[in-house]
Amino acid sequence: MSYKNATQNFRACAESSAKPFSGISDSTTEPADRLTGLAKHLQRRLAEYQPRCARFRGELTVIIAPEFLLKVARWLREDDLCDFSELMDVCGVDYALYGQGEWATESAAHGGFGRAVSNTVPVATAQPMDGRFAVVYHLLSLRHNQRLRLKVFTPGDPPLVASVVSIWNNANWYEREVFDLYGILFDGHPDLRRILTDYGFVGHPFRKDFPLSGHVEMRYDPMQRRVVYEPVSIDPRTLVPRVIREDNRYADGTVTLGQRVVERH
């Protein structure tokens, strides 16, 4: 093949791969319309899996049942109108006490810091309708320049969801991180072990019932010539900064800057 023919073939392939699909990722379409088109496409093609689509701040989230995760994830990668070939991140969410505000922002001490409202509320209360823990997958389609958030709740104790390593290989370390920090198990993961905490670490530090000060503290013992673990020697407490939600400086149309009063226009 000559250099000229090879160049023509390369340009033809590039133009073909760059051509957008109408109705979802047309470059002339507004982002809001593209999200609407994508949401309708997902609801139509995934109707048997009963997806729940939600839009917030220009982003689309799809919530599905955990038993459909692998089928939906593989379809999102292989469907021509989706083509979510890139898994950008996998993260966990702990919805314990969801909807119950613990932070006393307006009633906190006026100077410095104040304690949280309460640290005795049982974690088992105020669970969302789908369970305490959720796994969130952030997907990217380079072909269509669009993103999608896929969310799966993990009921059960311990929480368990299927691994997507067979679909996106880079999920390996992401899922290990979620397991380490939240204690969520991934069925089918080839090497599910801790990745951030120590080998002998007890508990999962991103869970809301995990104490902020931890369970143990470590130090180097010169007599034993090694690092030793001991019970935490400080009293656990929760601090919250004071938050002023209403700015009274602007109440009368003026703002005080040092000793000057500046009119607002």
JOTAFEN-V613078 format. One record per pair of residues at least 12 apart in sequence whose C-alpha atoms are under 10 Angstrom apart, sorted by the first residue. I is the first residue (numbers start at 1). J is the second residue. If there is no record, write none. Layout:
i->I j->J
i->I j->J
This chain:
i->17 j->143
i->18 j->142
i->18 j->143
i->18 j->144
i->19 j->143
i->19 j->144
i->20 j->81
i->20 j->143
i->20 j->144
i->20 j->145
i->21 j->80
i->21 j->81
i->21 j->82
i->21 j->143
i->21 j->144
i->22 j->34
i->22 j->37
i->22 j->81
i->23 j->36
i->23 j->37
i->23 j->38
i->23 j->41
i->23 j->81
i->24 j->36
i->24 j->37
i->24 j->38
i->24 j->39
i->24 j->40
i->24 j->41
i->24 j->81
i->24 j->82
i->24 j->144
i->24 j->146
i->25 j->37
i->25 j->38
i->25 j->81
i->25 j->82
i->25 j->143
i->25 j->144
i->25 j->145
i->25 j->146
i->26 j->144
i->26 j->145
i->27 j->144
i->27 j->145
i->31 j->58
i->31 j->59
i->31 j->146
i->32 j->55
i->32 j->57
i->32 j->58
i->32 j->59
i->32 j->60
i->34 j->146
i->35 j->55
i->35 j->58
i->35 j->59
i->35 j->60
i->35 j->146
i->35 j->147
i->35 j->148
i->36 j->55
i->36 j->60
i->38 j->60
i->38 j->81
i->38 j->82
i->38 j->146
i->38 j->148
i->39 j->51
i->39 j->52
i->39 j->53
i->39 j->54
i->39 j->55
i->39 j->60
i->39 j->61
i->39 j->62
i->39 j->148
i->40 j->53
i->41 j->81
i->41 j->82
i->42 j->62
i->42 j->72
i->42 j->76
i->42 j->81
i->42 j->82
i->43 j->62
i->45 j->75
i->45 j->79
i->46 j->64
i->46 j->71
i->46 j->72
i->46 j->75
i->46 j->76
i->48 j->68
i->49 j->64
i->49 j->65
i->49 j->67
i->49 j->68
i->49 j->69
i->49 j->71
i->49 j->72
i->50 j->63
i->50 j->64
i->50 j->65
i->50 j->68
i->51 j->63
i->51 j->64
i->51 j->65
i->51 j->68
i->51 j->72
i->51 j->150
i->52 j->64
i->52 j->65
i->52 j->151
i->53 j->149
i->53 j->150
i->54 j->149
i->59 j->146
i->59 j->147
i->59 j->148
i->59 j->149
i->60 j->146
i->60 j->147
i->60 j->148
i->60 j->149
i->60 j->150
i->61 j->136
i->61 j->137
i->61 j->138
i->61 j->147
i->61 j->148
i->61 j->149
i->61 j->150
i->61 j->151
i->62 j->136
i->62 j->137
i->62 j->148
i->62 j->149
i->62 j->150
i->62 j->151
i->62 j->152
i->63 j->134
i->63 j->136
i->63 j->149
i->63 j->150
i->63 j->151
i->63 j->152
i->63 j->153
i->64 j->150
i->64 j->151
i->64 j->152
i->64 j->153
i->65 j->130
i->65 j->151
i->65 j->152
i->65 j->153
i->65 j->154
i->65 j->155
i->66 j->134
i->66 j->135
i->66 j->151
i->66 j->152
i->66 j->153
i->66 j->154
i->66 j->155
i->66 j->160
i->66 j->161
i->66 j->162
i->67 j->152
i->67 j->154
i->67 j->161
i->67 j->162
i->68 j->152
i->68 j->162
i->69 j->150
i->69 j->151
i->69 j->152
i->69 j->161
i->69 j->162
i->69 j->163
i->69 j->164
i->70 j->161
i->70 j->162
i->70 j->163
i->70 j->164
i->70 j->165
i->70 j->166
i->70 j->167
i->72 j->150
i->73 j->137
i->73 j->139
i->73 j->150
i->73 j->164
i->73 j->167
i->73 j->168
i->74 j->164
i->74 j->166
i->74 j->167
i->74 j->168
i->75 j->167
i->76 j->139
i->76 j->141
i->76 j->148
i->76 j->150
i->77 j->139
i->77 j->140
i->77 j->141
i->77 j->167
i->77 j->168
i->78 j->167
i->80 j->143
i->80 j->144
i->81 j->141
i->81 j->143
i->81 j->144
i->82 j->140
i->82 j->141
i->82 j->142
i->82 j->143
i->82 j->144
i->82 j->145
i->82 j->146
i->82 j->147
i->82 j->148
i->83 j->139
i->83 j->140
i->83 j->141
i->83 j->142
i->83 j->143
i->83 j->144
i->83 j->145
i->83 j->146
i->84 j->138
i->84 j->139
i->84 j->140
i->84 j->141
i->84 j->142
i->84 j->143
i->84 j->144
i->84 j->145
i->84 j->146
i->84 j->147
i->84 j->148
i->85 j->139
i->85 j->140
i->85 j->141
i->85 j->142
i->85 j->143
i->85 j->167
i->85 j->168
i->86 j->138
i->86 j->139
i->86 j->140
i->86 j->141
i->86 j->142
i->86 j->147
i->86 j->168
i->86 j->169
i->86 j->170
i->87 j->137
i->87 j->138
i->87 j->139
i->87 j->140
i->87 j->141
i->87 j->147
i->87 j->148
i->87 j->164
i->87 j->167
i->87 j->168
i->87 j->169
i->87 j->170
i->87 j->171
i->87 j->174
i->88 j->137
i->88 j->138
i->88 j->139
i->88 j->140
i->88 j->147
i->88 j->168
i->88 j->170
i->88 j->171
i->88 j->174
i->89 j->136
i->89 j->137
i->89 j->138
i->89 j->139
i->89 j->140
i->89 j->149
i->89 j->170
i->89 j->171
i->89 j->173
i->89 j->174
i->89 j->175
i->90 j->135
i->90 j->136
i->90 j->137
i->90 j->138
i->90 j->139
i->90 j->149
i->90 j->150
i->90 j->151
i->90 j->170
i->90 j->171
i->90 j->172
i->90 j->173
i->90 j->174
i->90 j->175
i->90 j->176
i->90 j->177
i->90 j->178
i->91 j->134
i->91 j->135
i->91 j->136
i->91 j->137
i->91 j->138
i->91 j->151
i->91 j->174
i->91 j->175
i->91 j->177
i->91 j->178
i->91 j->179
i->91 j->181
i->91 j->182
i->92 j->133
i->92 j->134
i->92 j->135
i->92 j->136
i->92 j->137
i->92 j->151
i->92 j->152
i->92 j->153
i->92 j->174
i->92 j->175
i->92 j->177
i->92 j->178
i->92 j->179
i->92 j->181
i->92 j->182
i->92 j->183
i->92 j->184
i->92 j->206
i->92 j->207
i->93 j->132
i->93 j->133
i->93 j->134
i->93 j->135
i->93 j->136
i->93 j->151
i->93 j->153
i->93 j->178
i->93 j->182
i->93 j->184
i->93 j->206
i->93 j->207
i->93 j->208
i->94 j->127
i->94 j->131
i->94 j->132
i->94 j->133
i->94 j->134
i->94 j->135
i->94 j->182
i->94 j->206
i->94 j->207
i->94 j->208
i->94 j->209
i->95 j->123
i->95 j->126
i->95 j->127
i->95 j->128
i->95 j->130
i->95 j->131
i->95 j->132
i->95 j->133
i->95 j->134
i->95 j->207
i->95 j->208
i->96 j->122
i->96 j->123
i->96 j->124
i->96 j->125
i->96 j->126
i->96 j->127
i->96 j->128
i->96 j->131
i->96 j->132
i->96 j->133
i->96 j->207
i->96 j->208
i->96 j->209
i->97 j->121
i->97 j->122
i->97 j->123
i->97 j->124
i->97 j->125
i->97 j->126
i->97 j->127
i->97 j->128
i->97 j->132
i->97 j->208
i->97 j->209
i->98 j->123
i->98 j->125
i->98 j->126
i->98 j->127
i->98 j->128
i->98 j->132
i->99 j->126
i->99 j->127
i->99 j->128
i->100 j->121
i->100 j->125
i->100 j->126
i->101 j->116
i->101 j->117
i->101 j->118
i->102 j->115
i->102 j->116
i->102 j->117
i->102 j->118
i->102 j->119
i->102 j->121
i->102 j->238
i->102 j->240
i->103 j->115
i->103 j->116
i->103 j->117
i->103 j->118
i->103 j->238
i->103 j->239
i->103 j->240
i->103 j->241
i->103 j->242
i->104 j->116
i->104 j->117
i->104 j->118
i->104 j->239
i->104 j->240
i->104 j->241
i->104 j->242
i->104 j->243
i->105 j->117
i->105 j->240
i->105 j->241
i->105 j->242
i->105 j->243
i->105 j->244
i->105 j->245
i->106 j->241
i->106 j->242
i->106 j->243
i->106 j->244
i->106 j->245
i->106 j->246
i->107 j->242
i->107 j->243
i->107 j->244
i->108 j->239
i->108 j->240
i->108 j->241
i->108 j->242
i->108 j->243
i->108 j->244
i->109 j->240
i->109 j->241
i->109 j->242
i->110 j->241
i->110 j->242
i->110 j->243
i->110 j->244
i->111 j->241
i->111 j->242
i->112 j->239
i->112 j->240
i->112 j->241
i->112 j->242
i->113 j->238
i->113 j->239
i->113 j->240
i->113 j->241
i->113 j->242
i->114 j->238
i->114 j->239
i->114 j->240
i->114 j->241
i->114 j->242
i->115 j->237
i->115 j->238
i->115 j->239
i->115 j->240
i->115 j->241
i->115 j->242
i->116 j->237
i->116 j->238
i->116 j->239
i->116 j->240
i->116 j->241
i->117 j->238
i->117 j->239
i->117 j->240
i->118 j->237
i->118 j->238
i->119 j->209
i->119 j->211
i->119 j->236
i->119 j->237
i->119 j->238
i->121 j->209
i->122 j->209
i->123 j->207
i->123 j->208
i->123 j->209
i->124 j->209
i->128 j->153
i->129 j->153
i->130 j->152
i->130 j->153
i->130 j->154
i->130 j->155
i->131 j->152
i->131 j->153
i->131 j->154
i->131 j->155
i->131 j->156
i->131 j->159
i->132 j->153
i->132 j->154
i->132 j->155
i->132 j->156
i->132 j->157
i->132 j->159
i->133 j->152
i->133 j->153
i->133 j->154
i->133 j->155
i->133 j->156
i->133 j->158
i->133 j->159
i->133 j->160
i->133 j->182
i->133 j->183
i->133 j->184
i->133 j->207
i->134 j->151
i->134 j->152
i->134 j->153
i->134 j->154
i->134 j->155
i->134 j->159
i->134 j->160
i->134 j->161
i->134 j->182
i->134 j->184
i->135 j->150
i->135 j->151
i->135 j->152
i->135 j->153
i->135 j->154
i->135 j->160
i->135 j->161
i->135 j->175
i->135 j->178
i->135 j->182
i->135 j->184
i->136 j->149
i->136 j->150
i->136 j->151
i->136 j->152
i->136 j->153
i->137 j->149
i->137 j->150
i->137 j->151
i->137 j->152
i->137 j->164
i->137 j->171
i->137 j->174
i->138 j->150
i->138 j->151
i->154 j->184
i->154 j->185
i->157 j->183
i->157 j->184
i->157 j->185
i->158 j->183
i->158 j->184
i->158 j->185
i->159 j->179
i->159 j->182
i->159 j->183
i->159 j->184
i->159 j->185
i->159 j->186
i->160 j->179
i->160 j->183
i->160 j->184
i->160 j->185
i->160 j->186
i->160 j->187
i->161 j->184
i->161 j->185
i->161 j->186
i->161 j->187
i->161 j->188
i->162 j->185
i->162 j->186
i->162 j->187
i->162 j->188
i->162 j->189
i->163 j->175
i->163 j->185
i->163 j->186
i->163 j->187
i->163 j->188
i->163 j->189
i->163 j->190
i->163 j->192
i->164 j->186
i->164 j->187
i->164 j->188
i->164 j->189
i->165 j->186
i->165 j->188
i->165 j->189
i->165 j->190
i->166 j->188
i->166 j->189
i->166 j->190
i->171 j->189
i->172 j->186
i->172 j->189
i->172 j->190
i->172 j->191
i->172 j->192
i->173 j->191
i->173 j->192
i->173 j->193
i->173 j->194
i->173 j->195
i->174 j->195
i->175 j->189
i->175 j->191
i->175 j->192
i->175 j->193
i->175 j->194
i->175 j->195
i->176 j->189
i->176 j->191
i->176 j->192
i->176 j->193
i->176 j->194
i->176 j->195
i->176 j->196
i->177 j->192
i->177 j->193
i->177 j->194
i->177 j->195
i->177 j->196
i->177 j->197
i->178 j->194
i->178 j->195
i->178 j->196
i->178 j->204
i->178 j->206
i->179 j->192
i->179 j->193
i->179 j->194
i->179 j->195
i->179 j->204
i->180 j->192
i->180 j->193
i->180 j->194
i->180 j->195
i->180 j->196
i->180 j->197
i->180 j->198
i->180 j->201
i->180 j->203
i->180 j->204
i->180 j->205
i->180 j->206
i->181 j->194
i->181 j->195
i->181 j->196
i->181 j->197
i->181 j->203
i->181 j->204
i->181 j->205
i->181 j->206
i->181 j->207
i->182 j->203
i->182 j->204
i->182 j->205
i->182 j->206
i->182 j->207
i->182 j->208
i->182 j->210
i->183 j->203
i->183 j->204
i->183 j->205
i->183 j->206
i->183 j->207
i->184 j->204
i->201 j->215
i->201 j->216
i->202 j->214
i->202 j->215
i->202 j->216
i->203 j->215
i->211 j->236
i->211 j->237
i->211 j->238
i->212 j->236
i->212 j->237
i->212 j->238
i->213 j->232
i->213 j->233
i->213 j->234
i->213 j->235
i->213 j->236
i->213 j->237
i->213 j->238
i->214 j->231
i->214 j->232
i->214 j->236
i->215 j->229
i->215 j->230
i->215 j->231
i->215 j->232
i->215 j->233
i->215 j->236
i->216 j->228
i->216 j->229
i->216 j->230
i->216 j->231
i->216 j->232
i->216 j->233
i->217 j->229
i->217 j->230
i->217 j->231
i->217 j->232
i->217 j->233
i->217 j->234
i->218 j->230
i->218 j->231
i->218 j->232
i->250 j->263
i->250 j->264
i->252 j->264
i->253 j->265
